[in-house]
Amino acid sequence: MTSSIVRKLKALSYPLNPRDILLTNEEDLKQLIFWIESSKIRALSEDKRKSLVGDEWKGDVQEYLKSLKCPYGLEKYPAAVVDWLLSCAIRAEHSKESDNIRNALSTVVEMESEERPPLDVNTVQFKNGVNLIRDYLRVPNHQDYLQVLAACRILIENRLDPNFVANDTNDKLVMGLSELGFDLKDNVLNDVAKILRLLHIEELRKLQTSINECIVSAQSQTANPKTDTKLGQVGR
């Protein structure tokens, strides 16, 4: 038993002691291949797996290896076959774990979309939230709630910590996971404040892009100036 096979069997939680297996023993080899297929790879149906431990198991295992495109033959290289099958089993395990992670993430996204419906600016809850922000920031009242919200946004922009903006590199943020930095004691208000902050960050990025374009344009005019020798004189 090679050290590579022992490590892979331990990684796959093989129920027995790997060092007790003798690959020169046909029964051990047969049972090990059956365990790898039935527990990890699962390329065969349950009925066809039984043939791997039947009376004609060598021929059936050879056909099984051929279907998996194994580059080794069982008769000459049993250790290489087992090692190769274990590598396939590990890849299958990782693939299954990746699928589980993707399914879990999609479930979280669905739950968030169900828990946070689209914001309706015409609801009483939204208007009350705007009023709470206005009172908290001491912004003058106005009959148009969107105008009040715009005024609150301007005030928040002026008070926003520039270090936070400079260090922010996320293109997409999940509202429920983003940090606000202060608590308005209301989930709706906290979300509104987060939206204002994100809008401001986006505008700062656009401004930075425009500044960069201006710098590039200026450098194109000054980095390689053209000299007309007819207008001047060099030396005496």
Summary of the structure (lengths in Angstrom):
residues: 236
radius of gyration: 33.9
end to end distance: 90.8
largest distance: 107.3
contacts: 530
relative contact order: 0.06
helix: 67%
strand: 0%
